[in-house]
Amino acid sequence: MRIDPFIERLVAAWPPPRWTGVGVVVGCSGGADSVGLLCGLNRIAEQYPNERGFLVAAHFNHGLRGEASDGDEQSVRELAESLSVRFASRRATDQDSDEAPKSDEASLRSARTQFLIETAKSYGCRYIAVAHSADDNVETVLHNLMRGTGPAGLAGIAAHRSIDQDLVLVRPLIDVRRVEIRDFLGSIGQPWREDASNQEVVYQRNWIRRELIPMIETRYPDASEAIGRATAAQRDWRSFIESAAQDWVERQSPGGEGAGGKRAGGQGVGGEQVAVNRDFRTEPAVVIAGLQLIWDARGWPRGEMTRDHWRRLADTVAGGSDERYTLPGKIDVRPVGDCIWFAVCSV
Ligand SMILES: Nc1ncnc2c1ncn2[C@@H]1O[C@H](COP(=O)(O)OP(=O)(O)OP(=O)(O)O)[C@@H](O)[C@H]1O
């Protein structure tokens, strides 16, 4: 029997033994990519039957496009029924909130992700699968590049990320082109919904998708593949730096406790204080990535931290300056002897 090339790619990207015996929530908008993912995973699950495994098609109805939004929800419900997989949905308006729902891209994504996580927890699933494609990856990297980004932003969309100890978000189609997904759907006669908002060149991402990339490809026909390869290489570098940064953070032990919440008094600061050792030997790139881990672990805001801020911090760690200063997010930086102390300013 001839195996469909799309199914073959999916099997290679996410080997069935990892997931066919557990619960998997599939985030499905009704669009081609996520319909392709759901149908593909369901086919594979049928080939690897395991009574403990199940799929949940999960749809978040943002309710922004009236009847079209309800039509998307209905189409995913019907698809789930036809595949005999479970179905879960939520409407943005279902949530208790006095505030008007936010409709910027970041808020929509965050509400959707929250719903997918809650669905996975309520069904006891081990994975959430979403259908980002190789094209999404290229669009994201170009978007990050033009908006301003660091090495992490150039690494593109990760193939997986842990939500917590029991739940992992996976993107099995991250190396698969959108056209391959549509070819698969065509070959099995499976329709999908076109999102009308994708046709509007209003959102930055849609402009990149519909105008910029086609224009680039008139001169560089293989640009998308080339950018995809560059981001994959960048991801390898990134994971190398991240593991070095993790080691660096673990070595940060003024007093022998790692970079974790020691106190050293100080005026005008509140909450937890963290210290790192002065260190002029470690590469600044590793120190910066380590400091970013420390920031993330404490939920300190990184949005307004520019490359100059991080470099200044790395210089402080490497150098001998005792100057005290404040970073965006009101993070107090206080060099004392061989240590640099960080804390949130309380005033
Ligand atoms: N309304 C939704 N409900 C559930 N999951 C969603 C929804 N919208 C998107 N997703 C999931 O998140 C992934 C990425 O979202 P994004 O908005 O980039 O995709 P999309 O353009 O809607 O793609 P698709 O062709 O799958 O509809 C989707 O592939 C899908 O797996």
The ligand as a Tripos MOL2 file, in Angstrom:
@<TRIPOS>MOLECULE
LIG
   31    33     1     0     0
SMALL
NO_CHARGES

@<TRIPOS>ATOM
      1 N1         -9.8630   29.0460   17.0100 N.pl3     1 LIG1
      2 C1         -8.9840   28.0590   17.2600 C.ar      1 LIG1
      3 N2         -9.3190   27.0200   18.0460 N.ar      1 LIG1
      4 C2         -8.4390   26.0310   18.3240 C.ar      1 LIG1
      5 N3         -7.1850   26.0110   17.8370 N.ar      1 LIG1
      6 C3         -6.7980   27.0160   17.0450 C.ar      1 LIG1
      7 C4         -7.6620   28.0890   16.7110 C.ar      1 LIG1
      8 N4         -7.0030   28.9440   15.9120 N.ar      1 LIG1
      9 C5         -5.7730   28.4280   15.7450 C.ar      1 LIG1
     10 N5         -5.6410   27.2710   16.4070 N.ar      1 LIG1
     11 C6         -4.4520   26.3940   16.4650 C.3       1 LIG1
     12 O1         -3.2920   27.1880   16.5220 O.3       1 LIG1
     13 C7         -2.5210   26.9900   15.3410 C.3       1 LIG1
     14 C8         -1.8740   28.2750   14.9090 C.3       1 LIG1
     15 O2         -2.8170   29.2980   14.8060 O.3       1 LIG1
     16 P1         -2.8290   30.3040   13.6070 P.3       1 LIG1
     17 O3         -3.8040   31.3670   13.8500 O.co2     1 LIG1
     18 O4         -1.4260   30.6650   13.2590 O.co2     1 LIG1
     19 O5         -3.3490   29.2880   12.5270 O.3       1 LIG1
     20 P2         -4.4070   29.4250   11.3960 P.3       1 LIG1
     21 O6         -3.9510   30.4180   10.4010 O.co2     1 LIG1
     22 O7         -5.7510   29.5880   11.9880 O.co2     1 LIG1
     23 O8         -4.1810   27.9540   10.8050 O.3       1 LIG1
     24 P3         -5.2180   26.9160   10.3340 P.3       1 LIG1
     25 O9         -4.9820   26.7740    8.8650 O.co2     1 LIG1
     26 O10        -4.9320   25.7020   11.1090 O.co2     1 LIG1
     27 O11        -6.5640   27.4280   10.6530 O.co2     1 LIG1
     28 C9         -3.5020   26.4360   14.3420 C.3       1 LIG1
     29 O12        -2.8440   25.7110   13.3390 O.3       1 LIG1
     30 C10        -4.3690   25.5810   15.2020 C.3       1 LIG1
     31 O13        -3.7490   24.3370   15.4930 O.3       1 LIG1
@<TRIPOS>BOND
     1     1     2 1
     2     2     3 ar
     3     2     7 ar
     4     3     4 ar
     5     4     5 ar
     6     5     6 ar
     7     6     7 ar
     8     6    10 ar
     9     7     8 ar
    10     8     9 ar
    11     9    10 ar
    12    10    11 1
    13    11    12 1
    14    11    30 1
    15    12    13 1
    16    13    14 1
    17    13    28 1
    18    14    15 1
    19    15    16 1
    20    16    17 2
    21    16    18 1
    22    16    19 1
    23    19    20 1
    24    20    21 2
    25    20    22 1
    26    20    23 1
    27    23    24 1
    28    24    25 2
    29    24    26 1
    30    24    27 1
    31    28    29 1
    32    28    30 1
    33    30    31 1
@<TRIPOS>SUBSTRUCTURE
     1 LIG1         1 GROUP 0 **** ****
